[in-house]
Amino acid sequence: MSSVSRSSSRSGANAEWSTRENKLFEEALAYYGEGTPDRWLKVSRAMGGTKTADEVRRHYEILDNDVKLIESGRIPYPNYNAQGAWN
């Protein structure tokens, strides 16, 4: 099981995000909701500055697009194992 995820190939970059970075990202998104001034900068700082505000914003855009594709039925739901890791 890998502890690193790669941003979608649609991003044009191979930026790697660790499991910890993804968890901090999710927690910061929940805390700094839509409409928060300087949201991406605040999320970046909440993650310890391991990613720039632009990297955080792009990661969110990719995630948001993936969720929309799944919800529309255009791609299947991910197959997770019992530990919650994607297969």
PDB file of N, CA, C and O in Angstrom, chain B, residues numbered from 101:
ATOM      1  N   MET B 101       0.850  -1.175   0.000  1.00  0.00           N
ATOM      2  CA  MET B 101       0.000   0.000   0.000  1.00  0.00           C
ATOM      3  C   MET B 101       0.890   1.231   0.000  1.00  0.00           C
ATOM      4  O   MET B 101       1.811   1.331   0.811  1.00  0.00           O
ATOM      5  N   SER B 102       0.632   2.146  -0.879  1.00  0.00           N
ATOM      6  CA  SER B 102       1.423   3.363  -0.996  1.00  0.00           C
ATOM      7  C   SER B 102       0.889   4.447  -0.083  1.00  0.00           C
ATOM      8  O   SER B 102      -0.319   4.560   0.128  1.00  0.00           O
ATOM      9  N   SER B 103       1.809   5.253   0.463  1.00  0.00           N
ATOM     10  CA  SER B 103       1.389   6.361   1.316  1.00  0.00           C
ATOM     11  C   SER B 103       1.430   7.678   0.552  1.00  0.00           C
ATOM     12  O   SER B 103       1.335   8.753   1.143  1.00  0.00           O
ATOM     13  N   VAL B 104       1.571   7.584  -0.754  1.00  0.00           N
ATOM     14  CA  VAL B 104       1.655   8.773  -1.589  1.00  0.00           C
ATOM     15  C   VAL B 104       0.634   8.663  -2.703  1.00  0.00           C
ATOM     16  O   VAL B 104       0.478   7.605  -3.313  1.00  0.00           O
ATOM     17  N   SER B 105      -0.066   9.767  -2.967  1.00  0.00           N
ATOM     18  CA  SER B 105      -0.978   9.792  -4.100  1.00  0.00           C
ATOM     19  C   SER B 105      -0.446  10.771  -5.117  1.00  0.00           C
ATOM     20  O   SER B 105       0.279  11.706  -4.778  1.00  0.00           O
ATOM     21  N   ARG B 106      -0.800  10.556  -6.335  1.00  0.00           N
ATOM     22  CA  ARG B 106      -0.401  11.470  -7.398  1.00  0.00           C
ATOM     23  C   ARG B 106      -1.621  12.240  -7.850  1.00  0.00           C
ATOM     24  O   ARG B 106      -2.724  11.699  -7.928  1.00  0.00           O
ATOM     25  N   SER B 107      -1.408  13.509  -8.147  1.00  0.00           N
ATOM     26  CA  SER B 107      -2.491  14.296  -8.713  1.00  0.00           C
ATOM     27  C   SER B 107      -2.860  13.693 -10.054  1.00  0.00           C
ATOM     28  O   SER B 107      -2.045  13.024 -10.690  1.00  0.00           O
ATOM     29  N   SER B 108      -4.060  13.926 -10.467  1.00  0.00           N
ATOM     30  CA  SER B 108      -4.539  13.413 -11.738  1.00  0.00           C
ATOM     31  C   SER B 108      -3.611  13.816 -12.870  1.00  0.00           C
ATOM     32  O   SER B 108      -3.025  14.898 -12.837  1.00  0.00           O
ATOM     33  N   SER B 109      -3.471  12.961 -13.867  1.00  0.00           N
ATOM     34  CA  SER B 109      -2.616  13.283 -15.000  1.00  0.00           C
ATOM     35  C   SER B 109      -3.142  14.488 -15.760  1.00  0.00           C
ATOM     36  O   SER B 109      -2.408  15.112 -16.525  1.00  0.00           O
ATOM     37  N   ARG B 110      -4.429  14.822 -15.550  1.00  0.00           N
ATOM     38  CA  ARG B 110      -4.982  16.000 -16.216  1.00  0.00           C
ATOM     39  C   ARG B 110      -4.362  17.285 -15.687  1.00  0.00           C
ATOM     40  O   ARG B 110      -4.485  18.336 -16.316  1.00  0.00           O
ATOM     41  N   SER B 111      -3.695  17.211 -14.532  1.00  0.00           N
ATOM     42  CA  SER B 111      -3.141  18.410 -13.927  1.00  0.00           C
ATOM     43  C   SER B 111      -1.926  18.920 -14.676  1.00  0.00           C
ATOM     44  O   SER B 111      -1.564  20.091 -14.554  1.00  0.00           O
ATOM     45  N   GLY B 112      -1.289  18.041 -15.456  1.00  0.00           N
ATOM     46  CA  GLY B 112      -0.098  18.448 -16.165  1.00  0.00           C
ATOM     47  C   GLY B 112       1.132  18.406 -15.286  1.00  0.00           C
ATOM     48  O   GLY B 112       2.212  18.793 -15.732  1.00  0.00           O
ATOM     49  N   ALA B 113       1.007  17.953 -14.062  1.00  0.00           N
ATOM     50  CA  ALA B 113       2.136  17.872 -13.140  1.00  0.00           C
ATOM     51  C   ALA B 113       2.071  16.554 -12.398  1.00  0.00           C
ATOM     52  O   ALA B 113       1.002  15.953 -12.285  1.00  0.00           O
ATOM     53  N   ASN B 114       3.194  16.104 -11.896  1.00  0.00           N
ATOM     54  CA  ASN B 114       3.251  14.871 -11.122  1.00  0.00           C
ATOM     55  C   ASN B 114       3.496  15.174  -9.657  1.00  0.00           C
ATOM     56  O   ASN B 114       4.283  14.490  -9.002  1.00  0.00           O
ATOM     57  N   ALA B 115       2.838  16.177  -9.148  1.00  0.00           N
ATOM     58  CA  ALA B 115       3.011  16.542  -7.748  1.00  0.00           C
ATOM     59  C   ALA B 115       2.525  15.400  -6.873  1.00  0.00           C
ATOM     60  O   ALA B 115       1.423  14.887  -7.066  1.00  0.00           O
ATOM     61  N   GLU B 116       3.346  15.003  -5.915  1.00  0.00           N
ATOM     62  CA  GLU B 116       2.966  13.926  -5.008  1.00  0.00           C
ATOM     63  C   GLU B 116       2.434  14.510  -3.707  1.00  0.00           C
ATOM     64  O   GLU B 116       2.938  15.515  -3.205  1.00  0.00           O
ATOM     65  N   TRP B 117       1.418  13.867  -3.181  1.00  0.00           N
ATOM     66  CA  TRP B 117       0.811  14.258  -1.910  1.00  0.00           C
ATOM     67  C   TRP B 117       0.848  13.045  -0.997  1.00  0.00           C
ATOM     68  O   TRP B 117       0.354  11.978  -1.362  1.00  0.00           O
ATOM     69  N   SER B 118       1.429  13.196   0.187  1.00  0.00           N
ATOM     70  CA  SER B 118       1.478  12.097   1.142  1.00  0.00           C
ATOM     71  C   SER B 118       0.103  11.913   1.777  1.00  0.00           C
ATOM     72  O   SER B 118      -0.771  12.773   1.666  1.00  0.00           O
ATOM     73  N   THR B 119      -0.066  10.789   2.436  1.00  0.00           N
ATOM     74  CA  THR B 119      -1.305  10.528   3.161  1.00  0.00           C
ATOM     75  C   THR B 119      -1.527  11.626   4.198  1.00  0.00           C
ATOM     76  O   THR B 119      -2.647  12.108   4.370  1.00  0.00           O
ATOM     77  N   ARG B 120      -0.467  12.016   4.882  1.00  0.00           N
ATOM     78  CA  ARG B 120      -0.567  13.074   5.898  1.00  0.00           C
ATOM     79  C   ARG B 120      -0.975  14.408   5.265  1.00  0.00           C
ATOM     80  O   ARG B 120      -1.826  15.114   5.806  1.00  0.00           O
ATOM     81  N   GLU B 121      -0.378  14.754   4.132  1.00  0.00           N
ATOM     82  CA  GLU B 121      -0.744  16.005   3.460  1.00  0.00           C
ATOM     83  C   GLU B 121      -2.208  15.987   3.043  1.00  0.00           C
ATOM     84  O   GLU B 121      -2.909  16.988   3.193  1.00  0.00           O
ATOM     85  N   ASN B 122      -2.675  14.858   2.521  1.00  0.00           N
ATOM     86  CA  ASN B 122      -4.081  14.760   2.127  1.00  0.00           C
ATOM     87  C   ASN B 122      -5.002  14.909   3.322  1.00  0.00           C
ATOM     88  O   ASN B 122      -6.046  15.553   3.219  1.00  0.00           O
ATOM     89  N   LYS B 123      -4.636  14.328   4.453  1.00  0.00           N
ATOM     90  CA  LYS B 123      -5.456  14.430   5.663  1.00  0.00           C
ATOM     91  C   LYS B 123      -5.482  15.875   6.155  1.00  0.00           C
ATOM     92  O   LYS B 123      -6.549  16.387   6.496  1.00  0.00           O
ATOM     93  N   LEU B 124      -4.331  16.538   6.199  1.00  0.00           N
ATOM     94  CA  LEU B 124      -4.275  17.946   6.607  1.00  0.00           C
ATOM     95  C   LEU B 124      -5.075  18.822   5.649  1.00  0.00           C
ATOM     96  O   LEU B 124      -5.748  19.762   6.073  1.00  0.00           O
ATOM     97  N   PHE B 125      -4.998  18.514   4.360  1.00  0.00           N
ATOM     98  CA  PHE B 125      -5.749  19.223   3.325  1.00  0.00           C
ATOM     99  C   PHE B 125      -7.253  19.103   3.593  1.00  0.00           C
ATOM    100  O   PHE B 125      -7.971  20.102   3.575  1.00  0.00           O
ATOM    101  N   GLU B 126      -7.722  17.888   3.840  1.00  0.00           N
ATOM    102  CA  GLU B 126      -9.147  17.657   4.112  1.00  0.00           C
ATOM    103  C   GLU B 126      -9.601  18.407   5.361  1.00  0.00           C
ATOM    104  O   GLU B 126     -10.659  19.037   5.359  1.00  0.00           O
ATOM    105  N   GLU B 127      -8.812  18.341   6.413  1.00  0.00           N
ATOM    106  CA  GLU B 127      -9.169  19.027   7.660  1.00  0.00           C
ATOM    107  C   GLU B 127      -9.212  20.542   7.469  1.00  0.00           C
ATOM    108  O   GLU B 127     -10.111  21.214   7.975  1.00  0.00           O
ATOM    109  N   ALA B 128      -8.236  21.071   6.737  1.00  0.00           N
ATOM    110  CA  ALA B 128      -8.190  22.510   6.499  1.00  0.00           C
ATOM    111  C   ALA B 128      -9.355  22.957   5.614  1.00  0.00           C
ATOM    112  O   ALA B 128      -9.909  24.036   5.824  1.00  0.00           O
ATOM    113  N   LEU B 129      -9.731  22.140   4.628  1.00  0.00           N
ATOM    114  CA  LEU B 129     -10.888  22.468   3.780  1.00  0.00           C
ATOM    115  C   LEU B 129     -12.162  22.544   4.609  1.00  0.00           C
ATOM    116  O   LEU B 129     -13.003  23.417   4.395  1.00  0.00           O
ATOM    117  N   ALA B 130     -12.296  21.618   5.561  1.00  0.00           N
ATOM    118  CA  ALA B 130     -13.479  21.622   6.416  1.00  0.00           C
ATOM    119  C   ALA B 130     -13.498  22.872   7.295  1.00  0.00           C
ATOM    120  O   ALA B 130     -14.564  23.427   7.562  1.00  0.00           O
ATOM    121  N   TYR B 131     -12.348  23.305   7.733  1.00  0.00           N
ATOM    122  CA  TYR B 131     -12.260  24.475   8.605  1.00  0.00           C
ATOM    123  C   TYR B 131     -12.431  25.776   7.817  1.00  0.00           C
ATOM    124  O   TYR B 131     -13.163  26.674   8.233  1.00  0.00           O
ATOM    125  N   TYR B 132     -11.749  25.864   6.680  1.00  0.00           N
ATOM    126  CA  TYR B 132     -11.821  27.067   5.837  1.00  0.00           C
ATOM    127  C   TYR B 132     -12.764  26.795   4.670  1.00  0.00           C
ATOM    128  O   TYR B 132     -12.327  26.389   3.593  1.00  0.00           O
ATOM    129  N   GLY B 133     -14.033  27.015   4.883  1.00  0.00           N
ATOM    130  CA  GLY B 133     -15.051  26.732   3.877  1.00  0.00           C
ATOM    131  C   GLY B 133     -15.028  27.706   2.715  1.00  0.00           C
ATOM    132  O   GLY B 133     -14.268  28.674   2.698  1.00  0.00           O
ATOM    133  N   GLU B 134     -15.881  27.422   1.749  1.00  0.00           N
ATOM    134  CA  GLU B 134     -16.014  28.307   0.591  1.00  0.00           C
ATOM    135  C   GLU B 134     -16.338  29.712   1.062  1.00  0.00           C
ATOM    136  O   GLU B 134     -17.095  29.898   2.014  1.00  0.00           O
ATOM    137  N   GLY B 135     -15.773  30.681   0.403  1.00  0.00           N
ATOM    138  CA  GLY B 135     -16.018  32.071   0.754  1.00  0.00           C
ATOM    139  C   GLY B 135     -15.033  32.629   1.755  1.00  0.00           C
ATOM    140  O   GLY B 135     -15.052  33.829   2.028  1.00  0.00           O
ATOM    141  N   THR B 136     -14.168  31.787   2.312  1.00  0.00           N
ATOM    142  CA  THR B 136     -13.146  32.267   3.237  1.00  0.00           C
ATOM    143  C   THR B 136     -12.134  33.105   2.462  1.00  0.00           C
ATOM    144  O   THR B 136     -11.578  32.631   1.472  1.00  0.00           O
ATOM    145  N   PRO B 137     -11.886  34.336   2.892  1.00  0.00           N
ATOM    146  CA  PRO B 137     -10.858  35.147   2.213  1.00  0.00           C
ATOM    147  C   PRO B 137      -9.499  34.447   2.277  1.00  0.00           C
ATOM    148  O   PRO B 137      -9.124  33.889   3.308  1.00  0.00           O
ATOM    149  N   ASP B 138      -8.779  34.485   1.176  1.00  0.00           N
ATOM    150  CA  ASP B 138      -7.452  33.855   1.083  1.00  0.00           C
ATOM    151  C   ASP B 138      -7.489  32.387   1.481  1.00  0.00           C
ATOM    152  O   ASP B 138      -6.578  31.891   2.145  1.00  0.00           O
ATOM    153  N   ARG B 139      -8.547  31.695   1.072  1.00  0.00           N
ATOM    154  CA  ARG B 139      -8.756  30.300   1.476  1.00  0.00           C
ATOM    155  C   ARG B 139      -7.564  29.414   1.172  1.00  0.00           C
ATOM    156  O   ARG B 139      -7.135  28.651   2.037  1.00  0.00           O
ATOM    157  N   TRP B 140      -7.020  29.491  -0.025  1.00  0.00           N
ATOM    158  CA  TRP B 140      -5.961  28.564  -0.426  1.00  0.00           C
ATOM    159  C   TRP B 140      -4.671  28.844   0.334  1.00  0.00           C
ATOM    160  O   TRP B 140      -3.929  27.916   0.656  1.00  0.00           O
ATOM    161  N   LEU B 141      -4.400  30.087   0.618  1.00  0.00           N
ATOM    162  CA  LEU B 141      -3.240  30.431   1.428  1.00  0.00           C
ATOM    163  C   LEU B 141      -3.407  29.892   2.843  1.00  0.00           C
ATOM    164  O   LEU B 141      -2.461  29.354   3.418  1.00  0.00           O
ATOM    165  N   LYS B 142      -4.584  30.030   3.399  1.00  0.00           N
ATOM    166  CA  LYS B 142      -4.853  29.534   4.753  1.00  0.00           C
ATOM    167  C   LYS B 142      -4.771  28.016   4.815  1.00  0.00           C
ATOM    168  O   LYS B 142      -4.243  27.463   5.780  1.00  0.00           O
ATOM    169  N   VAL B 143      -5.286  27.339   3.797  1.00  0.00           N
ATOM    170  CA  VAL B 143      -5.191  25.879   3.757  1.00  0.00           C
ATOM    171  C   VAL B 143      -3.722  25.464   3.658  1.00  0.00           C
ATOM    172  O   VAL B 143      -3.285  24.544   4.349  1.00  0.00           O
ATOM    173  N   SER B 144      -2.971  26.138   2.808  1.00  0.00           N
ATOM    174  CA  SER B 144      -1.543  25.855   2.658  1.00  0.00           C
ATOM    175  C   SER B 144      -0.814  26.008   3.990  1.00  0.00           C
ATOM    176  O   SER B 144      -0.017  25.150   4.368  1.00  0.00           O
ATOM    177  N   ARG B 145      -1.082  27.080   4.686  1.00  0.00           N
ATOM    178  CA  ARG B 145      -0.438  27.316   5.980  1.00  0.00           C
ATOM    179  C   ARG B 145      -0.855  26.273   7.010  1.00  0.00           C
ATOM    180  O   ARG B 145      -0.035  25.831   7.816  1.00  0.00           O
ATOM    181  N   ALA B 146      -2.134  25.876   6.986  1.00  0.00           N
ATOM    182  CA  ALA B 146      -2.624  24.863   7.919  1.00  0.00           C
ATOM    183  C   ALA B 146      -1.951  23.513   7.672  1.00  0.00           C
ATOM    184  O   ALA B 146      -1.864  22.679   8.574  1.00  0.00           O
ATOM    185  N   MET B 147      -1.480  23.308   6.454  1.00  0.00           N
ATOM    186  CA  MET B 147      -0.774  22.081   6.104  1.00  0.00           C
ATOM    187  C   MET B 147       0.708  22.177   6.440  1.00  0.00           C
ATOM    188  O   MET B 147       1.465  21.247   6.165  1.00  0.00           O
ATOM    189  N   GLY B 148       1.124  23.271   7.021  1.00  0.00           N
ATOM    190  CA  GLY B 148       2.525  23.436   7.374  1.00  0.00           C
ATOM    191  C   GLY B 148       3.369  24.006   6.254  1.00  0.00           C
ATOM    192  O   GLY B 148       4.597  23.997   6.330  1.00  0.00           O
ATOM    193  N   GLY B 149       2.715  24.505   5.209  1.00  0.00           N
ATOM    194  CA  GLY B 149       3.438  25.110   4.101  1.00  0.00           C
ATOM    195  C   GLY B 149       4.137  24.117   3.185  1.00  0.00           C
ATOM    196  O   GLY B 149       5.017  24.499   2.414  1.00  0.00           O
ATOM    197  N   THR B 150       3.751  22.835   3.261  1.00  0.00           N
ATOM    198  CA  THR B 150       4.387  21.836   2.397  1.00  0.00           C
ATOM    199  C   THR B 150       3.954  21.968   0.946  1.00  0.00           C
ATOM    200  O   THR B 150       4.630  21.468   0.046  1.00  0.00           O
ATOM    201  N   LYS B 151       2.837  22.636   0.717  1.00  0.00           N
ATOM    202  CA  LYS B 151       2.328  22.907  -0.628  1.00  0.00           C
ATOM    203  C   LYS B 151       1.996  24.391  -0.720  1.00  0.00           C
ATOM    204  O   LYS B 151       1.585  25.009   0.262  1.00  0.00           O
ATOM    205  N   THR B 152       2.178  24.949  -1.899  1.00  0.00           N
ATOM    206  CA  THR B 152       1.844  26.360  -2.100  1.00  0.00           C
ATOM    207  C   THR B 152       0.331  26.524  -2.197  1.00  0.00           C
ATOM    208  O   THR B 152      -0.401  25.549  -2.367  1.00  0.00           O
ATOM    209  N   ALA B 153      -0.122  27.757  -2.089  1.00  0.00           N
ATOM    210  CA  ALA B 153      -1.545  28.051  -2.242  1.00  0.00           C
ATOM    211  C   ALA B 153      -2.026  27.609  -3.622  1.00  0.00           C
ATOM    212  O   ALA B 153      -3.133  27.085  -3.750  1.00  0.00           O
ATOM    213  N   ASP B 154      -1.208  27.813  -4.656  1.00  0.00           N
ATOM    214  CA  ASP B 154      -1.597  27.384  -6.003  1.00  0.00           C
ATOM    215  C   ASP B 154      -1.690  25.866  -6.108  1.00  0.00           C
ATOM    216  O   ASP B 154      -2.597  25.352  -6.761  1.00  0.00           O
ATOM    217  N   GLU B 155      -0.767  25.140  -5.477  1.00  0.00           N
ATOM    218  CA  GLU B 155      -0.833  23.681  -5.492  1.00  0.00           C
ATOM    219  C   GLU B 155      -2.083  23.180  -4.763  1.00  0.00           C
ATOM    220  O   GLU B 155      -2.729  22.230  -5.205  1.00  0.00           O
ATOM    221  N   VAL B 156      -2.411  23.823  -3.654  1.00  0.00           N
ATOM    222  CA  VAL B 156      -3.596  23.456  -2.889  1.00  0.00           C
ATOM    223  C   VAL B 156      -4.860  23.709  -3.708  1.00  0.00           C
ATOM    224  O   VAL B 156      -5.746  22.857  -3.764  1.00  0.00           O
ATOM    225  N   ARG B 157      -4.941  24.869  -4.338  1.00  0.00           N
ATOM    226  CA  ARG B 157      -6.103  25.210  -5.160  1.00  0.00           C
ATOM    227  C   ARG B 157      -6.259  24.205  -6.300  1.00  0.00           C
ATOM    228  O   ARG B 157      -7.368  23.745  -6.567  1.00  0.00           O
ATOM    229  N   ARG B 158      -5.169  23.863  -6.969  1.00  0.00           N
ATOM    230  CA  ARG B 158      -5.225  22.933  -8.096  1.00  0.00           C
ATOM    231  C   ARG B 158      -5.618  21.532  -7.625  1.00  0.00           C
ATOM    232  O   ARG B 158      -6.375  20.839  -8.304  1.00  0.00           O
ATOM    233  N   HIS B 159      -5.113  21.120  -6.478  1.00  0.00           N
ATOM    234  CA  HIS B 159      -5.464  19.809  -5.920  1.00  0.00           C
ATOM    235  C   HIS B 159      -6.970  19.756  -5.648  1.00  0.00           C
ATOM    236  O   HIS B 159      -7.621  18.745  -5.915  1.00  0.00           O
ATOM    237  N   TYR B 160      -7.508  20.838  -5.122  1.00  0.00           N
ATOM    238  CA  TYR B 160      -8.948  20.924  -4.869  1.00  0.00           C
ATOM    239  C   TYR B 160      -9.736  20.864  -6.173  1.00  0.00           C
ATOM    240  O   TYR B 160     -10.741  20.157  -6.257  1.00  0.00           O
ATOM    241  N   GLU B 161      -9.293  21.593  -7.181  1.00  0.00           N
ATOM    242  CA  GLU B 161      -9.994  21.595  -8.471  1.00  0.00           C
ATOM    243  C   GLU B 161     -10.032  20.198  -9.081  1.00  0.00           C
ATOM    244  O   GLU B 161     -11.053  19.787  -9.632  1.00  0.00           O
ATOM    245  N   ILE B 162      -8.930  19.475  -8.985  1.00  0.00           N
ATOM    246  CA  ILE B 162      -8.872  18.111  -9.518  1.00  0.00           C
ATOM    247  C   ILE B 162      -9.825  17.203  -8.733  1.00  0.00           C
ATOM    248  O   ILE B 162     -10.579  16.425  -9.317  1.00  0.00           O
ATOM    249  N   LEU B 163      -9.779  17.316  -7.409  1.00  0.00           N
ATOM    250  CA  LEU B 163     -10.668  16.528  -6.557  1.00  0.00           C
ATOM    251  C   LEU B 163     -12.131  16.839  -6.862  1.00  0.00           C
ATOM    252  O   LEU B 163     -12.945  15.928  -7.013  1.00  0.00           O
ATOM    253  N   ASP B 164     -12.459  18.114  -6.952  1.00  0.00           N
ATOM    254  CA  ASP B 164     -13.831  18.532  -7.242  1.00  0.00           C
ATOM    255  C   ASP B 164     -14.296  17.977  -8.589  1.00  0.00           C
ATOM    256  O   ASP B 164     -15.424  17.499  -8.708  1.00  0.00           O
ATOM    257  N   ASN B 165     -13.441  18.040  -9.589  1.00  0.00           N
ATOM    258  CA  ASN B 165     -13.785  17.521 -10.915  1.00  0.00           C
ATOM    259  C   ASN B 165     -13.989  16.007 -10.863  1.00  0.00           C
ATOM    260  O   ASN B 165     -14.924  15.481 -11.467  1.00  0.00           O
ATOM    261  N   ASP B 166     -13.110  15.309 -10.137  1.00  0.00           N
ATOM    262  CA  ASP B 166     -13.250  13.855 -10.019  1.00  0.00           C
ATOM    263  C   ASP B 166     -14.570  13.481  -9.344  1.00  0.00           C
ATOM    264  O   ASP B 166     -15.246  12.550  -9.780  1.00  0.00           O
ATOM    265  N   VAL B 167     -14.935  14.199  -8.291  1.00  0.00           N
ATOM    266  CA  VAL B 167     -16.199  13.930  -7.596  1.00  0.00           C
ATOM    267  C   VAL B 167     -17.375  14.152  -8.545  1.00  0.00           C
ATOM    268  O   VAL B 167     -18.310  13.353  -8.568  1.00  0.00           O
ATOM    269  N   LYS B 168     -17.335  15.218  -9.319  1.00  0.00           N
ATOM    270  CA  LYS B 168     -18.417  15.490 -10.275  1.00  0.00           C
ATOM    271  C   LYS B 168     -18.531  14.384 -11.313  1.00  0.00           C
ATOM    272  O   LYS B 168     -19.640  13.990 -11.674  1.00  0.00           O
ATOM    273  N   LEU B 169     -17.389  13.870 -11.802  1.00  0.00           N
ATOM    274  CA  LEU B 169     -17.413  12.783 -12.774  1.00  0.00           C
ATOM    275  C   LEU B 169     -17.996  11.514 -12.159  1.00  0.00           C
ATOM    276  O   LEU B 169     -18.772  10.813 -12.808  1.00  0.00           O
ATOM    277  N   ILE B 170     -17.631  11.215 -10.916  1.00  0.00           N
ATOM    278  CA  ILE B 170     -18.166  10.039 -10.232  1.00  0.00           C
ATOM    279  C   ILE B 170     -19.667  10.183 -10.026  1.00  0.00           C
ATOM    280  O   ILE B 170     -20.433   9.267 -10.326  1.00  0.00           O
ATOM    281  N   GLU B 171     -20.085  11.338  -9.513  1.00  0.00           N
ATOM    282  CA  GLU B 171     -21.508  11.557  -9.245  1.00  0.00           C
ATOM    283  C   GLU B 171     -22.356  11.536 -10.507  1.00  0.00           C
ATOM    284  O   GLU B 171     -23.528  11.165 -10.460  1.00  0.00           O
ATOM    285  N   SER B 172     -21.774  11.931 -11.636  1.00  0.00           N
ATOM    286  CA  SER B 172     -22.524  11.929 -12.887  1.00  0.00           C
ATOM    287  C   SER B 172     -22.599  10.532 -13.503  1.00  0.00           C
ATOM    288  O   SER B 172     -23.331  10.311 -14.468  1.00  0.00           O
ATOM    289  N   GLY B 173     -21.833   9.586 -12.934  1.00  0.00           N
ATOM    290  CA  GLY B 173     -21.827   8.228 -13.471  1.00  0.00           C
ATOM    291  C   GLY B 173     -20.887   8.034 -14.638  1.00  0.00           C
ATOM    292  O   GLY B 173     -20.866   6.964 -15.246  1.00  0.00           O
ATOM    293  N   ARG B 174     -20.111   9.051 -14.961  1.00  0.00           N
ATOM    294  CA  ARG B 174     -19.199   8.956 -16.104  1.00  0.00           C
ATOM    295  C   ARG B 174     -17.975   8.116 -15.793  1.00  0.00           C
ATOM    296  O   ARG B 174     -17.357   7.575 -16.709  1.00  0.00           O
ATOM    297  N   ILE B 175     -17.605   7.991 -14.514  1.00  0.00           N
ATOM    298  CA  ILE B 175     -16.555   7.069 -14.091  1.00  0.00           C
ATOM    299  C   ILE B 175     -17.061   6.358 -12.835  1.00  0.00           C
ATOM    300  O   ILE B 175     -17.850   6.926 -12.080  1.00  0.00           O
ATOM    301  N   PRO B 176     -16.613   5.118 -12.607  1.00  0.00           N
ATOM    302  CA  PRO B 176     -17.124   4.350 -11.462  1.00  0.00           C
ATOM    303  C   PRO B 176     -16.561   4.854 -10.133  1.00  0.00           C
ATOM    304  O   PRO B 176     -15.523   5.514 -10.083  1.00  0.00           O
ATOM    305  N   TYR B 177     -17.280   4.521  -9.060  1.00  0.00           N
ATOM    306  CA  TYR B 177     -16.778   4.810  -7.723  1.00  0.00           C
ATOM    307  C   TYR B 177     -15.461   4.072  -7.530  1.00  0.00           C
ATOM    308  O   TYR B 177     -15.303   2.961  -8.036  1.00  0.00           O
ATOM    309  N   PRO B 178     -14.512   4.664  -6.808  1.00  0.00           N
ATOM    310  CA  PRO B 178     -13.251   3.961  -6.537  1.00  0.00           C
ATOM    311  C   PRO B 178     -13.508   2.694  -5.730  1.00  0.00           C
ATOM    312  O   PRO B 178     -14.472   2.616  -4.968  1.00  0.00           O
ATOM    313  N   ASN B 179     -12.647   1.717  -5.903  1.00  0.00           N
ATOM    314  CA  ASN B 179     -12.736   0.454  -5.176  1.00  0.00           C
ATOM    315  C   ASN B 179     -11.785   0.526  -3.990  1.00  0.00           C
ATOM    316  O   ASN B 179     -10.569   0.453  -4.166  1.00  0.00           O
ATOM    317  N   TYR B 180     -12.330   0.669  -2.774  1.00  0.00           N
ATOM    318  CA  TYR B 180     -11.524   0.764  -1.567  1.00  0.00           C
ATOM    319  C   TYR B 180     -11.459  -0.580  -0.867  1.00  0.00           C
ATOM    320  O   TYR B 180     -12.427  -1.341  -0.881  1.00  0.00           O
ATOM    321  N   ASN B 181     -10.291  -0.881  -0.240  1.00  0.00           N
ATOM    322  CA  ASN B 181     -10.190  -2.104   0.540  1.00  0.00           C
ATOM    323  C   ASN B 181     -10.668  -1.837   1.963  1.00  0.00           C
ATOM    324  O   ASN B 181     -11.088  -0.723   2.273  1.00  0.00           O
ATOM    325  N   ALA B 182     -10.608  -2.831   2.818  1.00  0.00           N
ATOM    326  CA  ALA B 182     -11.139  -2.723   4.184  1.00  0.00           C
ATOM    327  C   ALA B 182     -10.434  -1.651   5.008  1.00  0.00           C
ATOM    328  O   ALA B 182     -11.026  -1.113   5.943  1.00  0.00           O
ATOM    329  N   GLN B 183      -9.191  -1.330   4.683  1.00  0.00           N
ATOM    330  CA  GLN B 183      -8.441  -0.314   5.414  1.00  0.00           C
ATOM    331  C   GLN B 183      -8.680   1.090   4.866  1.00  0.00           C
ATOM    332  O   GLN B 183      -8.120   2.054   5.387  1.00  0.00           O
ATOM    333  N   GLY B 184      -9.488   1.219   3.843  1.00  0.00           N
ATOM    334  CA  GLY B 184      -9.796   2.518   3.257  1.00  0.00           C
ATOM    335  C   GLY B 184      -8.830   2.955   2.179  1.00  0.00           C
ATOM    336  O   GLY B 184      -8.917   4.081   1.688  1.00  0.00           O
ATOM    337  N   ALA B 185      -7.912   2.085   1.805  1.00  0.00           N
ATOM    338  CA  ALA B 185      -6.964   2.414   0.734  1.00  0.00           C
ATOM    339  C   ALA B 185      -7.591   2.072  -0.607  1.00  0.00           C
ATOM    340  O   ALA B 185      -8.331   1.097  -0.730  1.00  0.00           O
ATOM    341  N   TRP B 186      -7.289   2.876  -1.598  1.00  0.00           N
ATOM    342  CA  TRP B 186      -7.813   2.675  -2.942  1.00  0.00           C
ATOM    343  C   TRP B 186      -7.080   1.540  -3.613  1.00  0.00           C
ATOM    344  O   TRP B 186      -5.852   1.473  -3.564  1.00  0.00           O
ATOM    345  N   ASN B 187      -7.835   0.630  -4.253  1.00  0.00           N
ATOM    346  CA  ASN B 187      -7.249  -0.494  -4.988  1.00  0.00           C
ATOM    347  C   ASN B 187      -7.118  -0.143  -6.445  1.00  0.00           C
ATOM    348  O   ASN B 187      -6.644  -0.959  -7.236  1.00  0.00           O
TER     349      ASN B 187
END
